[in-house]
Amino acid sequence: MSARWQLPLVLALAVVVRAPFWAEALRTPLDGDTAIIGLMARHPARGTTMWGQPYGSPLEAWLAAPFVAAMGARPEPLRLVYFLLGLGLVPLAFTLGRALDPRAALPAALLLACPPPYFLMLSSLPAPMYPLALLLGGAVLPLALRAGERLAKGSPAGGALVAWGVAGGLAVWTHLMTASVVLVTAVHLAWTGRRRLLALLPGAAALVLASAPLWTRAASEAGALRIVGVTGRQQTFGRHLAEVVPRLHEPLGGVVGTHVPTVPDDPAHVVHPPPWAAAGLVLLYGGAVVVAASRARAHPVVPTLLAAVALALAVFPLPQRSGPETIRFLTPIYLPLAALAAWSLVTPTNRRRAFILVLALASLHLVGGRALLAAWRAADRTQPPFLLPDVEPILRALREHGVRRAYASYGPAYRLTFASAEGIVASQPWNERFLHYPLPYLDEVRFAKAVAWVLTPAVPSDLPSPTAFEAALSAAGGRWRRLDVDGAAIYLAFAPPFGREVRPLLSAGAAGDGNPDTALFPSPIEPTVFAVSPAAPLHAVTLVAGGQGPRLLRSMDVEVSADGATFEVVARRRRRDEREDLRWVNGHPQYVIDHDVLAVPLGGRTVAALRITPVASADPWSLGEVLLHDAGPGVPWDEWLDPHLGWDERRRLLREQPRPHRADWYERMLLARRAR
């Protein structure tokens, strides 16, 4: 075969092999993670992580941006990006094989054209970030080998080093699982260039600059490195190692194809090829590695590739997030492993044995791939493990009732937002994966009127069940409507148990002057008491945090007294119980996890004094306003701002058109100040 046609023909084979998997991907609705990538593609300059997570990069979204712009907010442009990323491994394998021996290039590319089933999944229904991280981490190897060869010969290597540094920095920024291969290649370059250390500076500088969004964030946010954290609340490091190390063969087997989950890393739904196929894969890959290791001294590149495999295996068990089912964290070993397998039987006079080995491995891969494809074809996408019900009926119901903002759990929230091209914006009420880490749409939903809650009981989440949510609504008071739409319970048409009209409590001083720019900073340990004079029947009292500095107490009791002497607890707020404390804010029910506002329904009881008592707390806190609601239940709170405004315009109008007689003006002022 002509050398110029080898790679194009192998790429054509890769397309043919992947086509049935792509067809299944196109009939599978987007999951929440992939919908995030689509939304990030619509706003490519908004962040430097995968939204809602303290790590990762937006690089996949940047790649998807032109496709989404051209094709719209649909699954197809995102699927196309992953199809292309999956194909990108084939020329990388060709290049890496050629670095070992030109005769190993074609066998290595063939192995990636017909890869283990897990890599067929990564090219069609992947977990985002991993396909690009795998591609960037793979590119680091041939770039480092080329730069090392130039350094060893004394030739100029600046361009190759910069390319290596950029690829390595972007790889580590995208996912820290690539750090092992970047480290191995850095050692390779330092060794080959040990007589020209200054020549390595361009590569080092490029690496530092390309990874800057990661390390600068890590310097200020501990969560940026959470993915490689070795300790956790649920398990000690030693116990974690004791569970993972004895089962290390399981993710390693998943990489080479002894089994594959139906969706990435789901331990409950795993497809197994016939035992003879799994055994054949283990024997052939194991034998190839042994042969390659025995020939390592005869080739300067082989030790580097073996080290890349060994280091990735060694560090895999360390992070708390690693486990026998997390195959994706081990995928960086496959490209060097495939190149070594293709090279292991190549001799100066014969590469036929290498083709025999590669064809045998490819055939066994396709046996497992066929089993995965059959499982996909038989699976109901609305049932486990996919759990991807159609969101169009929910969107129709929301549109019919004039709802543009909603709360929902992780997956449904991002799916609803992307499928509607952000015509309807849905957010988690709190970050279900990384508690307290900012969410991209939460403030937008909090600020809105005509908000809905969308609960999908069949989709696992931290949100309450419809029964529990209705119990919380009943305890909070007020009115609402429920719609049941294709497995979703939609709550809307909210009306609080108190009116929107308020008056500041004058006896609260700076917290009762109607000015959001002033605040009290009460004692962090002693009760704070305010007189209500004259005593009056109140339907609610709302506490608003100061605009700057600390917020409301995380743990406190709010008490009222009809005579100024005997107090009754009307609200209890406790640290870490925020997700169980449903309150009315801005006219709709919210779980206020950031301690900005606390609305306390009083049902018309007479109040002569208000007391706020810290409970097991010495934290400093602020009180911006104490607002009294004299009016009882009424109609839903109306919208008085254009809902299409951006945050800058909202802040301006809230300042220029104050409404100190409305509770939602204070709440929105505080939210607009702190909106991310």
LOROPA-718311 format. One record per residue (C-alpha): y, x negated, z negated; residue in three letters. Coordinates in steps of 0.1 Angstrom, whole numbers, padded with zeros to 4 digits, always signed. Each point is the difference from the previous one (the first is absolute). Example, Ala and Ser with C-alpha at 12.3 -4.5 7.8 and 13.67 -1.06 7.14 Angstrom:
BEGIN
-0045-0123-0078ALA+0034-0014+0007SER
//
This chain:
BEGIN
+0000+0000+0000MET+0035-0013+0009SER+0018-0011-0031ALA+0031+0020+0009ARG-0020+0033+0000TRP-0019-0006-0032GLN+0025+0014-0025LEU+0011+0030+0021PRO-0036+0010+0005LEU-0008-0003-0037VAL+0031+0020-0008LEU-0012+0027+0024ALA-0033+0000-0018LEU+0018+0003-0033ALA+0018+0031+0013VAL-0033+0016+0012VAL-0016-0007-0034VAL+0029+0015-0019ARG+0007+0030+0022ALA-0024+0024-0018PRO+0015-0010-0033PHE+0035+0005+0013TRP-0009+0034+0013ALA-0011+0010-0036GLU+0032-0015-0014ALA+0021+0022+0024LEU-0017+0031-0013ARG+0005-0010-0036THR+0033+0011-0017PRO+0021-0028-0015LEU-0006-0008-0036ASP+0028-0006-0025GLY+0001-0038+0004ASP+0003+0001+0038THR+0026+0028-0002ALA+0021-0024-0022ILE-0002-0026+0028ILE+0012+0027+0025GLY+0029+0009-0023LEU+0009-0036-0005MET+0000-0004+0038ALA+0027+0027+0001ARG+0021-0021-0025HIS-0009-0036+0007PRO+0029-0015-0020ALA-0005+0020-0032ARG-0024-0022-0021GLY-0020-0032-0003THR-0032+0014-0013THR-0023+0028+0009MET+0019+0030-0014TRP-0010+0010-0035GLY-0018-0033-0006GLN+0013-0032-0016PRO-0016-0022+0026TYR-0008-0003+0037GLY+0023-0003+0030SER+0015+0025+0025PRO-0012-0021+0030LEU-0025+0025+0012GLU+0027+0027-0001ALA+0023-0024+0020TRP-0027-0003+0026LEU-0005+0038+0001ALA+0037+0007+0002ALA+0004-0001+0038PRO-0032+0020+0004PHE+0011+0027-0024VAL+0035+0001+0016ALA-0015+0005+0034ALA-0029+0023-0009MET+0014+0019-0030GLY-0013+0007-0035ALA-0036+0004+0011ARG-0033-0017-0009PRO-0004-0016+0035GLU+0026-0027-0002PRO-0013-0012-0034LEU-0036+0000+0012ARG+0011-0020+0031LEU+0015-0027-0022VAL-0032-0004-0019TYR-0021+0000+0032PHE+0021-0030+0012LEU-0001-0018-0033LEU-0038+0002+0000GLY-0002-0014+0035LEU+0022-0029-0010GLY-0029-0015-0020LEU-0019-0007+0033VAL+0024-0026+0015PRO+0003-0015-0035LEU-0037-0005-0002ALA+0000-0015+0035PHE+0028-0024-0010THR-0017-0010-0032LEU-0034-0005+0017GLY+0017-0022+0026ARG+0015-0021-0028ALA-0036-0007-0011LEU-0014-0005+0035ASP+0012+0014+0033PRO-0036+0013+0005ARG+0002+0020-0032ALA+0031+0020+0011ALA-0018+0027+0019LEU-0028+0006-0025PRO+0025+0003-0028ALA+0021+0025+0020ALA-0031+0020+0008LEU-0008+0002-0037LEU+0034+0015-0007LEU-0002+0023+0030ALA-0032+0015-0016CYS+0009-0005-0037PRO-0016+0013-0032PRO+0007+0037-0005PRO+0026-0006-0027TYR+0022-0017+0026PHE-0006+0029+0024LEU+0014+0022-0028MET+0030-0023-0004LEU+0008+0004+0036SER-0001+0038-0001SER+0003+0016-0035LEU+0013-0029-0021PRO+0017-0002-0033ALA+0036-0011+0010PRO+0011-0036-0006MET-0035-0014+0004TYR-0003-0002+0038PRO+0033-0019+0003LEU-0007-0022-0030ALA-0034-0008+0015LEU+0016-0009+0034LEU+0027-0021-0016LEU-0025-0018-0023GLY-0022-0006+0030GLY+0028-0015+0020ALA+0008-0025-0027VAL-0033-0018+0006LEU+0003-0010+0037PRO+0037-0007-0005LEU-0008-0024-0029ALA-0027-0017+0020LEU+0023-0006+0029ARG+0027-0013-0022ALA-0024-0022-0019GLY-0013-0015+0033GLU+0035-0009+0010ARG+0008-0015-0033LEU-0032-0021+0001ALA+0009-0013+0034LYS+0036-0008-0010GLY+0013+0026+0025SER+0030+0024-0007PRO-0013+0029-0020ALA+0031+0018-0010GLY-0005+0031+0022GLY-0036+0005-0011ALA+0009-0005-0036LEU+0028+0025+0001VAL-0024+0025+0017ALA-0026-0006-0027TRP+0027+0004-0027GLY+0013+0033+0014VAL-0035+0015+0005ALA-0010-0011-0035GLY+0031+0013-0017GLY-0002+0033+0018LEU-0037+0002-0009ALA+0006-0006-0037VAL+0029+0025+0000TRP-0022+0026+0016THR-0029-0005-0023HIS-0009-0026-0026LEU-0036+0000+0010MET+0010-0024+0028THR+0013-0026-0026ALA-0034-0017-0001SER+0000-0008+0038VAL+0036-0011-0001VAL-0007-0023-0029LEU-0030-0016+0017VAL+0020-0006+0032THR+0028-0014-0020ALA-0024-0025-0015VAL-0014-0008+0034HIS+0035-0007+0013LEU+0009-0021-0030ALA-0031-0021+0005TRP+0003-0005+0037THR+0037-0008-0004GLY-0002-0021-0031ARG+0016-0029+0018ARG+0028+0022+0013ARG+0009+0022-0030LEU+0036+0005+0011LEU-0013+0015+0033ALA-0015+0029-0020LEU+0034+0012-0012LEU+0006+0024+0029PRO-0033+0018-0007GLY+0006+0002-0037ALA+0036+0013+0005ALA-0013+0026+0025ALA-0027+0011-0025LEU+0025+0004-0028VAL+0025+0019+0021LEU-0025+0023+0016ALA-0014+0009-0034SER+0034+0003-0017ALA-0001+0038-0004PRO-0032-0004-0021LEU+0010-0029-0023TRP+0036+0011-0005THR-0013+0034-0011ARG-0027-0015-0022ALA+0027-0020-0018ALA+0016+0033-0012SER-0029+0025+0001GLU-0033-0007-0016ALA-0016+0028+0020GLY+0005-0020+0033ALA-0031-0020-0010LEU-0019+0029-0015ARG-0026+0000+0028ILE-0013-0034-0012VAL+0004+0007-0037GLY-0031-0012-0020VAL+0005+0022-0030THR+0003+0037-0005GLY+0002+0027-0026ARG-0035+0014+0007GLN-0020-0033+0001GLN+0001-0035-0012THR-0001-0029+0025PHE-0033-0012-0013GLY-0016+0034+0002ARG+0014+0004+0035HIS-0016-0033+0012LEU-0033+0009-0016ALA-0001+0032+0020GLU+0012-0014+0034VAL-0015-0035+0003VAL-0037+0011-0002PRO+0008+0026+0028ARG+0020-0023+0022LEU-0027+0003+0026HIS+0010+0037+0005GLU+0035-0005+0015PRO-0013-0031+0018LEU-0027+0021+0016GLY+0026+0026+0009GLY+0020-0026+0019VAL-0030-0011+0021VAL-0013+0036+0005GLY-0028+0007-0024THR+0018+0032-0009HIS+0033+0017+0006VAL+0019+0027-0019PRO+0010+0031+0020THR+0036-0006-0009VAL+0013-0033-0013PRO-0016-0010-0032ASP-0013+0034-0011ASP-0030-0008-0022PRO-0013+0036+0001ALA-0004+0003+0038HIS-0017-0031+0015VAL-0019-0003+0033VAL-0030-0024+0001HIS-0016-0013+0032PRO-0038-0003+0000PRO-0012-0025-0025PRO-0013-0023+0028TRP+0035-0001+0015ALA+0016-0009-0034ALA-0026-0027-0006ALA+0005-0014+0034GLY+0037-0003-0005LEU-0004-0018-0033VAL-0026-0025+0014LEU+0020-0007+0032LEU+0034-0005-0017TYR-0016-0019-0029GLY-0019-0023+0024GLY+0031-0006+0021ALA+0021-0010-0030VAL-0027-0024-0012VAL-0002-0016+0035VAL+0038-0002+0002ALA+0002-0016-0034ALA-0026-0025+0009SER+0020-0011+0030ARG+0034+0001-0018ALA+0003-0038-0003ARG-0001-0003+0038ALA+0030+0022+0005HIS+0034-0002-0017PRO+0008+0037+0003VAL-0032+0014-0015VAL+0007-0009-0036PRO+0033+0018+0001THR-0017+0032+0013LEU-0027-0003-0026LEU+0026-0005-0027ALA+0019+0032+0012ALA-0032+0020-0004VAL-0009-0016-0033ALA+0034+0004-0016LEU+0003+0036+0010ALA-0034+0007-0016LEU+0010-0019-0031ALA+0032+0018-0007VAL-0012+0035+0011PHE-0014+0009-0035PRO+0031-0010-0019LEU+0025+0029+0006PRO-0006+0032-0021GLN+0001+0020+0032ARG-0029-0018+0016SER-0035+0016-0003GLY-0033+0003+0018PRO+0015+0027+0022GLU+0033-0017+0009THR-0012-0016+0033ILE+0035-0002+0014ARG+0010-0027-0024PHE-0028-0022+0014LEU+0007+0005+0037THR+0020-0033+0005PRO-0033-0018-0001ILE-0014+0016+0031TYR+0020-0018+0027LEU-0008-0035-0011PRO-0036+0011-0007LEU-0003+0014+0035ALA+0014-0032+0016ALA-0025-0021-0021LEU-0029+0022+0010ALA+0009-0002+0037ALA+0004-0038-0002TRP-0030-0007-0022SER-0026-0001+0029LEU+0023-0015+0026VAL-0011-0034+0012THR+0015-0023+0026PRO-0027+0010+0024THR-0008+0036-0009ASN+0018+0030-0012ARG-0027+0025+0009ARG-0012+0002-0036ARG+0035+0008-0011ALA+0001+0030+0024PHE-0034+0011-0012ILE+0012-0001-0036LEU+0032+0018+0008VAL-0017+0027+0021LEU-0025+0006-0028ALA+0028+0003-0026LEU+0021+0023+0023ALA-0030+0022+0006SER-0006+0004-0037LEU+0037+0007-0006HIS-0002+0028+0025LEU-0030+0015-0018VAL+0022+0004-0031GLY+0030+0011+0021GLY-0021+0027+0016ARG-0010+0013-0035ALA+0036+0000-0010LEU+0010+0018+0031LEU-0027+0027-0006ALA+0013+0004-0035ALA+0035+0005+0012TRP-0010+0025+0027ARG-0019+0021-0026ALA+0027-0001-0027ALA+0023+0029-0007ASP+0035-0016-0003ARG+0010+0026-0026THR-0028-0011-0023GLN-0008-0032-0019PRO+0004-0028+0007PRO+0028+0008+0024PHE+0017+0029-0018LEU+0025+0006+0028LEU+0006+0037+0003PRO+0023+0012+0027ASP+0036-0001-0013VAL+0015+0023+0028GLU-0007+0033-0019PRO+0019-0015-0030ILE+0029-0011+0021LEU+0002+0035+0017ARG+0001+0017-0034ALA+0027-0023-0013LEU+0021+0005+0032ARG-0004+0038-0002GLU+0014+0000-0035HIS+0028-0024+0007GLY-0014-0029-0020VAL+0011-0035+0011ARG-0011-0020-0031ARG-0032+0001-0020ALA-0021-0018-0026TYR-0036-0008+0009ALA-0026-0026-0009SER-0002-0035+0017TYR-0018+0007+0032GLY+0012+0035+0008PRO+0036-0009-0008ALA+0003-0028+0026TYR-0021+0019+0025ARG+0023+0031-0002LEU+0031-0022+0003THR-0013-0019+0030PHE-0015+0030+0018ALA+0033+0018-0002SER+0020-0031+0011ALA+0017+0003-0033GLU+0012+0035+0007GLY-0018+0008-0033ILE+0000-0029-0025VAL-0027+0000-0027ALA-0003-0024-0028SER-0023-0007-0029GLN+0017+0010-0033PRO-0009-0034-0013TRP-0017-0031+0015ASN-0037+0008-0003GLU-0010-0036+0009ARG+0026-0021-0017PHE+0016+0019-0028LEU+0038-0004-0003HIS+0002-0019+0034TYR+0027+0017+0022PRO-0010+0026+0026LEU+0018+0003+0033PRO+0005+0038+0000TYR-0001+0010-0036LEU+0038+0000-0006ASP+0005+0020+0033GLU-0023+0028-0013VAL+0015-0001-0035ARG+0035+0005+0015PHE-0010+0029+0022ALA+0001+0038-0005LYS-0027+0024+0013ALA-0027-0025-0011VAL-0037+0008+0000ALA-0030-0014-0018TRP-0031-0005+0022VAL-0033-0005-0019LEU-0032-0007+0019THR-0028+0001-0026PRO-0027-0014+0024ALA+0020-0032+0004VAL-0004-0022-0031PRO+0033-0009-0017SER+0018-0003-0033ASP+0019+0032+0006LEU-0010+0031-0021PRO-0024+0026+0013SER+0016+0033+0010PRO-0013+0015-0033THR+0016-0028-0020ALA+0032+0001+0020PHE+0004+0038-0005GLU-0006-0005-0037ALA+0028-0026-0001ALA+0023+0023+0020LEU-0007+0029-0024SER+0008-0022-0030ALA+0032-0012+0017ALA+0010+0036+0008GLY+0017+0012+0032GLY-0013+0017+0031ARG-0018-0012+0031TRP-0023+0011+0029ARG-0034-0013+0010ARG-0014-0002+0035LEU-0036-0009+0008ASP-0003-0018+0033VAL-0032-0016+0012ASP-0010-0018-0032GLY+0036-0005-0012ALA+0018+0018-0027ALA+0037+0001+0008ILE+0026+0008-0027TYR+0035+0009+0010LEU+0030+0024-0005ALA+0006-0015-0034PHE+0025+0015-0024ALA+0006-0017-0034PRO+0000+0019-0033PRO+0037-0008-0004PHE+0031+0001+0022GLY+0016-0028+0018ARG+0034+0005-0018GLU+0006-0024-0029VAL+0027-0012-0023ARG+0001-0034-0016PRO-0005-0002-0037LEU+0035-0010-0012LEU-0013-0014-0034SER-0020-0026+0019ALA+0031-0020+0008GLY-0006-0023+0030ALA-0032+0020+0006ALA+0019+0033+0001GLY+0031-0008+0020ASP-0014+0011+0034GLY+0005-0035+0014ASN-0032-0017+0013PRO+0017-0034-0003ASP+0000+0001-0038THR-0029-0001-0024ALA-0011-0003-0036LEU-0024-0026-0012PHE-0015+0016-0032PRO-0020-0018-0026SER-0035-0010+0013PRO-0017+0008-0033ILE+0021+0027-0018GLU+0003+0037+0010PRO+0031+0010+0019THR+0014+0034-0010VAL+0026+0021+0019PHE+0016+0031-0012ALA+0003+0030+0023VAL+0031+0019-0012SER+0002+0028+0001PRO-0037+0006-0002ALA-0011+0018+0032ALA-0031+0014+0017PRO-0012-0026+0026LEU-0026+0003+0027HIS-0003-0038+0004ALA+0014-0034-0008VAL-0001-0028+0024THR+0003-0037-0010LEU+0011-0024+0028VAL-0002-0038-0003ALA+0030-0022+0005GLY+0008-0012+0034GLY-0004-0037-0009GLN-0022-0018-0025GLY-0030+0015-0019PRO-0013+0034+0007ARG-0011+0028-0024LEU-0025-0007-0027LEU-0036-0003+0012ARG-0013+0014-0033SER+0020+0026-0018MET+0002+0035-0016ASP+0028+0024+0009VAL+0007+0026-0027GLU+0024+0029-0004VAL+0013+0018-0031SER+0015+0035-0003ALA+0017-0009-0033ASP+0005-0037+0002GLY-0025-0007-0028ALA-0035+0011+0012THR-0011-0016+0033PHE-0028+0011+0024GLU-0015-0024+0026VAL+0005+0015+0034VAL-0010-0030+0021ALA-0023-0030-0005ARG+0002-0030+0023ARG-0025-0028-0004ARG-0005-0034+0015ARG-0026+0000+0029ARG-0003+0038-0002ASP+0027+0006+0026GLU-0025+0011+0027ARG-0010+0029-0023GLU+0036+0011-0007ASP+0012+0025+0027LEU+0038+0007-0002ARG+0025+0019+0020TRP+0025-0024+0017VAL+0023+0008+0029ASN-0014+0035+0002GLY-0037-0008+0004HIS-0028-0013-0022PRO-0005-0038-0002GLN-0018-0026-0020TYR+0030-0022-0009VAL-0018-0033-0004ILE+0032-0021+0000ASP+0016+0015-0031HIS+0032+0011+0017ASP+0001+0037-0009VAL-0016+0022-0026LEU+0005+0038+0004ALA-0011+0020-0030VAL-0003+0038+0004PRO+0011+0019-0031LEU-0005+0036+0010GLY+0033+0013-0015GLY-0005-0013-0035ARG+0031-0006-0021THR+0009-0036-0004VAL+0025-0014-0025ALA-0012-0037+0001ALA-0020-0022+0023LEU-0020-0030-0013ARG-0016-0028+0021ILE-0025-0022-0020THR-0016-0032+0013PRO-0038+0000-0006VAL-0017-0033-0006ALA+0027-0016+0021SER+0028-0026-0004ALA+0010-0001+0036ASP+0037+0002+0009PRO+0009+0032+0018TRP+0030+0018+0015SER+0012+0035+0001LEU+0024+0008+0029GLY+0003+0038-0005GLU-0012+0027-0022VAL+0001+0032+0020LEU-0003+0035-0014LEU-0013+0029+0021HIS+0013+0034-0012ASP-0014+0020+0029ALA-0036+0012+0002GLY-0024+0001+0030PRO+0015+0008+0033GLY-0005-0006+0037VAL-0012-0034+0014PRO+0027-0026-0002TRP+0018-0001+0033ASP+0007-0030+0022GLU+0037-0011+0002TRP-0004-0032+0020LEU-0010-0006+0036ASP-0038-0008-0004PRO+0002-0024+0029HIS+0024-0024-0016LEU-0008-0036-0008GLY+0003-0015-0035TRP+0034-0016+0007ASP+0015+0033+0011GLU-0016+0018-0029ARG+0015-0024-0025ARG+0034+0004+0016ARG+0000+0038+0000LEU-0013+0002-0036LEU+0029-0021-0010ARG+0026+0017+0021GLU-0012+0036-0007GLN-0010+0000-0037PRO-0017+0030-0015ARG-0001-0006-0037PRO-0010+0036-0007HIS-0033-0005+0018ARG-0030-0018-0016ALA-0012-0012+0034ASP+0033-0018+0006TRP-0007-0023-0029TYR-0036-0004+0009GLU+0008-0008+0036ARG+0027-0024-0009MET-0024-0021-0021LEU-0027+0002+0027LEU+0024-0010+0028ALA+0011-0030-0021ARG-0035-0012-0005ARG-0015+0010+0033ALA-0018-0029+0016ARG
//
